[in-house]
């Protein structure tokens, strides 16, 4: 899927589900840190994900795992820009830049990225909205309680789902007030970002309540710790739990699935879609 097709998708009433492949160009991300740190390896992995069904490649140069330290602006730029340039030479696939820094987003858009994925919903850098307006690009707004450094220090909510919905509505209003096109906004309830294990299960079970806001909903549950803690499994053994979360997300109305395991997710969602869309019911 290229950016023209993605923009058409955003405007369509009957949206098929999309897969966003995760590409962490970092040494310390929670699941695949270091695996795709080298430019050529990262580019090859991105192209493999496209071959296996990824509609979007989400590139991040700063780990956002719990308790992660931030990286400098120059370091983040040096990690992501060569990879975006390399992918763009070989594919027109949609590339999203996973960053909280407006300068990184701007430089990434200049060399071929076409979507901004801001886990801080423009709170860390309010100029992110201006970058989105200038480029007229889609913008993913996510809920996070705190920062990656402190978000898992005893997160608490008065009322989980309403609190997250209210936050997202507030950040949507901020983006629109800055001139961001309402039809180019995507929302993400932020699985694992300042949430307890039970919070994450509750969010997934109530994803339909975020769909009610009338923006495409993105789910990023892949390999996350709520699965690992529940199954007592390390990061790279959490495929089945990730697929279960994504199939439930599909049933609840999620439209974009941010995943590590593209091929397996693609197959699972294809079958789930066929089941959910079947009209041949036995009386």
N, C-alpha and C positions, 0 to 999 in steps of 0.2 A: 504494500500500500504506500503510495506516495502522498505528498502533502495535499495535492489537489483532491485526490480521492478521500483523504481524511476530512478535509473541509466539507466535501459533499456529504460524507457520513454524518458529520455534526449537524447538518441541516435536514437530514432525512428523518422521517417520522418512525420508520420501522428499522431500527439499527440492529445489525447483526453484531454478535460479540466479537471483540478484538483481543489479540494477545500482544502484550508488551514484554519483550525480552529484556532481562536485566543484564547490563554490562557494567560491572564495577571495575574501573581502572584505578584500583587502590591496592595497597599492600595489606589492608586491615579490615575489609568489610566482613560481616559476621559469617557468611557462608562461603563465598568464593574469593575472599581477600588474597591477593597475590597471584591468583590463577591467570588473570588477564591483564596483569600490570604492564607487560611489554606490548608495545604498539602493534606489532604484526600479529601476535597471538590474539589480541583484543579484536582486531579487524577480522581475522579469520573466524573467530567465535561469533561475531555479529552476523557475518554472512551465512554461517551455519544455522543460526537461529532463524534467519529469514527463509532459508531453504526448508526449515522444519515447521514453518507456519507463523513466524512472528510478523505482525503487521507494523509494529513500532519497535525501535531499539532505544532503550532508556539508558543513557550514558551518565555515570556519576564519577567524579574525581575526588570526592570527600566521603569517607565512611560516615554513615548516620546510625551505626549500631549503638545500642545503649552504652553510655560512658565513653564514647569516642571523643578524642580531641580534635578540634578544628584544624584545618590546614591553611596555609597562607594562600592569598590570591594568586600569586605567581605560580606556586606549586600546583594548584588546582587547574589553572590554565594550561600548564605544561603537560598535564596528564591527559586532558580531554580533547584539546584542539587537534593534535596530530591524528588521533583516532577518528574523530569526526571527518577530517579531511580525507583520511584513507578510505573510510567506508563510502564517502560520497563519490570517490573516483570510480567505485565499482558497483554502486547501487543507488537507486533513487528512493529507497525505503525511508519512511518517516523516522526521524531521529528526535528524541526528546532529550533535553539537557536537564539533568537532575542536579540542581544547585540552588543555594539560597543567596548567591551573590549576583547582583545585576550586571556587573562587568563581565563575569564569566558567561552569563546567559547571552549578553550582547555579542561577545566575541564568537560564541558557539553558533548563534544564529547567522552571523556574518559568513561562516565557513560551511554552512549546510544543515545545521539543526533547524527544526521547524516548530517545535513545541517546547514550552517551559514547564518543568515539573518542580514546583517550589514547596518543599515539605514544611516551610515556615509560614506559608500563606502570605508572603510579603511582609511579615513582621520583622524579620531580621534585617531586611533591606527593602524599605518601601519603594525605592526607585525601580524595583522589579516590575511594578505595574506600568511604569513609563516605557520600559523596554518592550513589554508585551504590546502596548498601544502603538509604539513606533513601528514595530514589525508586523502588527496585526496578526499575531500568532496565537494559537490555542494556549491556554493557561490552565494548569492543574493546580488546584488549591487543596491543601491537605490540612487536617487537624493534627496538631501535636501539642501536648501539654508539657511546657518547658522547652528544653533544648536536648539534643542527643546526650550531652554530658550529664544532665540531671533528671531526664524525663522519667526514669524508672525508680527514682527515689520516692517510694510510697505514693504513687498517684492516687488521688481521690476525687470523687465527683459528687455533687449534690444529687443529680439525676443524670445518669450517663448519656442516654440517647438524646434527650432534649438539650443537654449542655453542649454536646458535639454539634447538633443541628444548629443551635443558636450561634455558635462560633462560626460555623461555615457560612451561614447567612450574613453575619456581620462582615466577614472577609470578602464575600461575594459583593456586598454593597460597597465596600471600600474599592474593590477593583473596578466596578461599574462607574463609581463616582470619579475615578481617574481616567475613564474613557475606554476601558476594556470592553470589547464586544461581548454582550451577554451570551450570544450563541456560540462563543468559543471558550466557554468556561466548563471545566470538568472538576468534579469534587471527589475527594478521597477521605474517608473517615479515619484513616491513619492507624491501621492495625499495628500494634506493638510500639506505638509512639506515645509513651506516657499512659499505658494501659496495663492493668493486671491481666493474668491469664483468663480469669472469668470475664473481665471486661471485653476481651477480644471475642470470646464465644458469644456474648450478648450482642455485640455489634453485628457479627455475622448473621445471627438469628434475626436481626432487625434491619438488615440492609434495605429492605423495601421502604422503610421510613425515610431513608436518605434519597431513594429514587423519587419519592413524593415531592422533592424540591424541584423536580423538572430540569435537572442537569444530568448528563451522563455520569454514572458513578464508577470509579476505579477501585478495585480491590487488590491490595498488596499483602497477601497472607503467606506467600511462598516461603516455606522452610522456617518460619519464624518460631520464636521460643515457646509460644503457647502450645504449639504442636509438639515440640521437643520435650517440654516438661510433661505434657499429658501422656506421651508415648514412651518417655524415657529414652529418647534417641538423639544422636548428634545431628548437626545441621544437614549433612549430606544423605541422611537416611530418613528424610521426612516427606518423601514423595507422596505416599498414600494419604497422609494427613493434609498435605497441600491440595491434592486433587479433590478430596472430600470438601474442603472449605470452598474451593472454587466452583464446584458443581452446585453447592448450596447457594453461593453467590449468584450464579446464573439463574437459578430458580427464583431468587429474590429480586432479579432485575438488574444486576450489575452488567455493565457493557464493556469494560476494559479490565483485563486480568494481567497484573504485573507479576511475572514468573521467572524462575530460573530454568525450569524444565519445560521447554517450549513444545517439543514433539509430543510428550506424554499429555500435557495439558490440552493441546490441540485435539488429540484423539478423544480424550475424556469429554471435552465440551461438545465435540461433534456428536457423540452418541447421546449425551444429555439433551442437546438441542433437538435431536430427532425424537426423543421420548416426549419432551415437553410440547413439541409442535405436532404430535400425532393426533389426528382427528378421528381415528378409527377406534372408538371406545366400545368395549363389549358391555352390553346392558345386562 
